Amino acid sequence: MPELPEVETSRRGIAPHIEGQVIAAIEVRQPKLRWPVPEQIQQCVGCEIISVRRRAKYLLLETTAGHIVIHLGMSGSLRVLPTGTPAQKHDHVDIVLQSDQLLRLNDPRRFGCVLLCELPLEAYPLLANLGPEPLSEAFSAKYLLEQAQKRSVAIKQFVMDNKVVVGVGNIYANEALFRSGIHPKRSANKVSAKRLTELTENIKQVLAEAIEQGGTTLKDFSSPEGKPGYFVQQLDVYGRENQPCHSCGGLIKAERIGQRNTFFCPHCQR
């Protein structure tokens, strides 16, 4: 599924085309997504898209009528296309602009969403209890240490908890833990302050690298221009079970932790 770097890549791809543009129409061909597309979203017709921001994996299109909240779900994607482009299978929602372009959501599995937030963003239920952004100053080694001291859960599950920090999905948790030499099953409150400091920096680094390279393409993701992400070429452990470790040459192992596939080097990660 699209993780934070892929969503940020989408934001950067669509923002130059839609910011400052006026919404001419919103066409909903399939309202039954993860949550029903609300009829109130039509209030945004005639409004300017003031900004396109991201919070966790949610894209936020700010208008004077509220924020249009978009989530790509498991396999969703966004495209900016000329107005009148024929809809294809799974093209569920179009935000048509007066600039003769449209923003189109394609979502084969329908796990994504298009919602309207009329509340202050910090009070909106989907956003209210989220942890800090991983690339922000609020996500620091000091913060992570304070949070880890309270938790005995496996460190991999800990850093994937959106109440702790948003957007550290499965791929990037695996990679950051490998770079930090931390075994993914180690209890969060048993990881030293030094190693948590390294983990904080490695989470920031691996996410920044992935964003720079356009995200990670596995099966479903491609950018708004249709270009795939290339970070997959840089993966050290994810998806590499029984392949040699890039550092020590030993074999990468795989286990299920918290119902997610987890990849690690038993020699390099302790």
N, C-alpha and C positions, 0 to 999 in steps of 0.2 A: 504494500500500500504506500501511497505517497507519504513520506516523512517530512520533517521540518525543512530540510534543504530543498526538497522537491516543491513544497508549497511556497517557499521563499523564491525559488526560481520562477514559479508561476506568477507570483506577485510582481516581480521585476519585469516579467515578460509582458503582462497586460497593462501595468500602470501607465506607461507612456502613451498608450492608445486610448485609454478611457478616462483618465483624470482630466477634469475640466470639461468633459462632454456632458450633454444633456440627454437624459433618458427619454426616448420617444415612445417606447412601448416595452412591455414585459410579456413575452409569450411563454406560457406554461403548457407544454404538451403532455407532460406526465407529472401530476402533482404528488404522486405517492412515492416520495423518496424516503429516507430514513425517518423523517418527520414530514407531514404534509406541508407543501408550500402554502403559506397563508395567503388568503385573498387580500389581506391588508398590504401585501407587497406592491400592489398597484398604486398605492399612495406615492410611490417613488417616481411614477411617470411624470415627466415635466420638471424633475429635479436635476440639478447638476451633481455629478460625481465629484465630490470635493477632494477626496483622497482615497488611496487604496493601501490599507495597512494589513499586517498579519499579527495575530495573537495566537501563540501555539500553532496549531494546524488550521486555524480558522482565518479566512480572508475576510476583511471588513471593508466594504465599500461605503464610505461616508456620504450621505446625502442630507438635505435639509429636512427630510421626512423620517430620518433614522438611518441606521446602518443595515445594509444588506449583508447578511452573514452567510458565507459559503464554506462548506467543508467538502473535500473531494472524496471522502469515504475510502473504500478499498481500491477503487480503480477509476475514479473520476478524473476528468481533465477539462481544461478551459482552452478555448481558441478565440482569437479575434479574427472575424471574417467579414467580408463585404455583405452589406444588407441584401437579402434576397437569396443568399446561398441556400440551396435546398437542404432540408434537414435529413439526416441519416438515422439509422437505427440507434437508439439510446441517446439521441440528442434531445434532452428533456426540457431545458429552459434556455431561452434567448433573452438577453437584455439588449434591446435594440436602441442604438444611439442616433441622434440627429445628424451625426457626421457620416452617415451612410455606412456605418460599421455595426457589428453586433458582437456581444460577448456570449459565447455558447458553452453550456455545460453538457458534456457527454458523460454518462455514468452507467455502464453496463449492469452493475450489480445493485444500483440504486441504494447504496449505503451512504451516499453524500447527503447534503442538505442545502437548501436555499431558504433562509429565514429572514425576518425583519426584527431588528432590535430597536425599540422606541425608548428604551431606558438608557441611563448612563451605562457605558460599557462595563464599568466595575461592578454594577449591580445585576447585570444580565446573568441568569442562572448558568449558562454554558461556560461563562468566563470568570465567574465570581470567585471560585476556589482554586484557581490555577496558581502554580508556583511561578517563580521568576523566569524570564527568558534566559536561555543558556548563554547567549552572547552579550548579555547586559552586565553592567557592573554589580547589579544586585546578586548575581550568581557568582559567589566568591568562595575561596577555600574556607574562609571563616564561617560563612553561611552553611556550606555543605557539612563541615565538621559538627556544627551545632545540631543540624538535622539528623546526622548519622548517629550521634550519641544516644538518640531516643529510639533507635530502630535496630532490631535483631534480624530483620529480613535479609535475604541474600542481596549483596551489593548490586547485582544486575537489576533485580526487581526494584530496588531502592531508587536507582537513578532513572528508571523508566516510569516512576510514579509522577504523574503530572501535578500532584500537589506538592512535590518536592522541587521539581524543575520540569518545565514543559519541553516537549519536542525531542527528547533523547529516545528515539525509537530503537527497535531491536538491532538494526544494522549498526547504528552508531554507538550503542552501548557496548556491543561486542568489540568493536574496533578500539574504543577508548580504553576499555579494560585491558585489552591486550597491550596497548602502548604503555599502560601504567604498570604492567606486571602483576595485576590483581586477579586472582581466581574468581570467576563470576559467582561461585557459591559461598564465598566468604561472607560472614555476617557483616552488615554495614557498621555496626558498633565495634567490630574487631579490626577495622582497617585503621592504620596509624594516620596521624595528622599529616605526616610527610607524604604518604601515598595518596591521601585524599586531595592534597594540594596538587600533586601530579595529575590526578584524575580530573580535577576541575579544569586544569589547563588543557588536558588532552581532549576532553569533551568539547571545549571551545575550538580547539584546533581542528579536530576531525570534522566538525560541523562547518566551520569556515571553509575548509578545503573542499568539502562536498558542494557547498553553495557556489564556490568559485568555479567548479567544474560542471555545474549544471545539474547536480543531484545524482542519484544512483538509479540506473535503469535495471530492473530485474525482469518483470513481465509486462507491466501495464503503463508505466510512467513515461511520458515524454513532455517536453516543455511546450509553452503556448505556440512556439514556432514549429512544433513537430520534431524538434531535435532531441535525441536521447541524452540522458546524463551520462557522464563518463567516469564518475567516481568508482564505479564497479571495477575498473581496471586497477585501482589502488587498494582493494580490500586485502587485509592481512589474514583474517580468520573467517569472516562470515562466508558461509557456503563452501568452505574449503575442507570439509571433513576428509580425513585420511590423506590429505596432501601435505607436503613438507612445509614446516614452519619457515618463514622467511628469515627468522633470526637464528634458530638453533638447528634446523633441519629435521627435528622430530615431527611426528605426525599430529596434525590438528585433530582434536576430538570434538564430538558433538553430544549434547545432552539436552533434555527438556527441563527448563527452569521456568516456573510460573506459566506453564503451557506454551512457552515460546522456544523455538530452536535456539540453542546457545552453542557457540563455537569458541574454542580456546586452545591454547597450547599448554599441556600439563607440565611442561618443563620450564617455560618462561613465566607462567602465572601461578602465583602462590597465595 
